Amino acid sequence: MTRILMVCLGNICRSPLAEGILRSEVTSANVFIDSAGTSNYHIGQHPDKRSVENALKHHVDISKLKARQFTVKDFDDFDYIFVMDSNNYNDVISLARNEIDRQKVELILNRVYPNANIAVPDPYYGNEDAFENVFFILEKACESISNSLIALNSESKLNN
């Protein structure tokens, strides 16, 4: 099973949205997707109402997700850790125990713009347009991740 973790600061805007979008694109039972935040600001809370409403507008339901904080154990539990910006990247990397942990961490938009290290903007202090913009940015990244998973799965079947 391939295990993917999406990470942002509070786990109430970007990472639950990325989790929901990727879940809607990946139909394989062999993929587990979760999200977390680097901070402890919103542990146990549902995603921001604006993220929930925006996602529902695009037929993605994230309303039942609950925020949690990223932990060192996540390096053991996940194959890929996608972060939303360089601050999230640095926070996650600071907890890495070794090179194997570090290799799992990637800025999510590098899947669309390789090595560009572009951040997904945090819509928290923005308006509805900011949430809409983030949805489309993450949708593009999740489509790329989904395509990679399909290719990986096809390759795996060829090698068996």
Rosetta blueprint (number, residue, H / E / L):
1 M L
2 T E
3 R E
4 I E
5 L E
6 M E
7 V E
8 C E
9 L L
10 G L
11 N L
12 I L
13 C L
14 R H
15 S H
16 P H
17 L H
18 A H
19 E H
20 G H
21 I H
22 L H
23 R H
24 S H
25 E H
26 V L
27 T L
28 S L
29 A L
30 N L
31 V E
32 F E
33 I E
34 D E
35 S E
36 A E
37 G E
38 T L
39 S L
40 N L
41 Y L
42 H L
43 I L
44 G L
45 Q L
46 H L
47 P L
48 D L
49 K H
50 R H
51 S H
52 V H
53 E H
54 N H
55 A H
56 L H
57 K H
58 H L
59 H L
60 V L
61 D L
62 I L
63 S L
64 K L
65 L L
66 K L
67 A L
68 R L
69 Q E
70 F L
71 T L
72 V L
73 K H
74 D H
75 F H
76 D H
77 D H
78 F L
79 D L
80 Y E
81 I E
82 F E
83 V E
84 M L
85 D L
86 S H
87 N H
88 N H
89 Y H
90 N H
91 D H
92 V H
93 I H
94 S L
95 L L
96 A L
97 R L
98 N L
99 E H
100 I H
101 D H
102 R H
103 Q H
104 K L
105 V E
106 E E
107 L E
108 I H
109 L H
110 N H
111 R H
112 V L
113 Y L
114 P L
115 N L
116 A L
117 N L
118 I L
119 A L
120 V L
121 P L
122 D L
123 P L
124 Y L
125 Y L
126 G L
127 N L
128 E H
129 D H
130 A H
131 F H
132 E H
133 N H
134 V H
135 F H
136 F H
137 I H
138 L H
139 E H
140 K H
141 A H
142 C H
143 E H
144 S H
145 I H
146 S H
147 N H
148 S H
149 L H
150 I H
151 A H
152 L H
153 N H
154 S H
155 E H
156 S H
157 K H
158 L H
159 N H
160 N L
